[in-house]
Amino acid sequence: DTGVSQDPRHKITKRGQNVTFRCDPISEHNRLYWYRQTLGQGPEFLTYFQNEAQLEKSRLLSDRFSAERPKGSFSTLEIQRTEQGDSAMYLCASSLGTGQFSGNTIYFGEGSWLTVV
Amino acid sequence: GQQVMQIPQYQHVQEGEDFTTYCNSSTTLSNIQWYKQRPGGHPVFLIQLVKSGEVKKQKRLTFQFGEAKKNSSLHITATQTTDVGTYFCADTGTASKLTFGTGTRLQVTL
């Protein structure tokens, strides 16, 4: 499979626990994005990387959230001390691009569903 | 901040009827992309519009970009049950950080 893959697909955790999601983008893609989607809403931008550099973080990303892309390939999104409001689908996406260019197709993974109980 | 609204929020049609969703932005759009998300699935890229007034067709789907680049539309001719899902427009912004619209959920029945 050469698409964007995410793991785990589903995670149920107790409030206060930490969770980590992994994303493997399409291999030649230098840009990687994280989005969050709640039921009935469109995806909301969280953060993005160009290669290993995290270039922007949304205000939605509280201090409990951290994302890394250490070697410019796969990325992890960690949520510390989870809260019920963190329950959502976390989507990873990747594309090719440099600078401010916005023209290329963005490919989404199947998402990681998080339920905080 | 930018708001991208879509209408209608939900539409239920019978197979064979046409469907249109409208996307309106509070600010000028950079490029507009359209996505389809099946129930329980992830957004799948359909098309990108770049130029003011641009019209693109994909089989039964017609996409338009407004002259002022503040609105866009997606029209489906003769809907089929396989068209079921939520259709999102998204502004690409800079570096392709997408701002998604509110989405239109399409239900198609026989």
Interface residues (C-beta under 8 A of the other chain):
Chain A: R31 Y33 Y35 Q41 G42 P43 E44 F45 Y48 Q50 L55 E56 L91 S95 G97 G99 Q100 F101 S102 G103 N104 T105 I106 Y107 F108 G109 E110 G111
Chain B: S30 N31 Q33 G41 H42 P43 V44 F45 Q48 V50 F88 A90 T92 G93 T94 A95 S96 K97 L98 T99 F100 G101 T102 G103
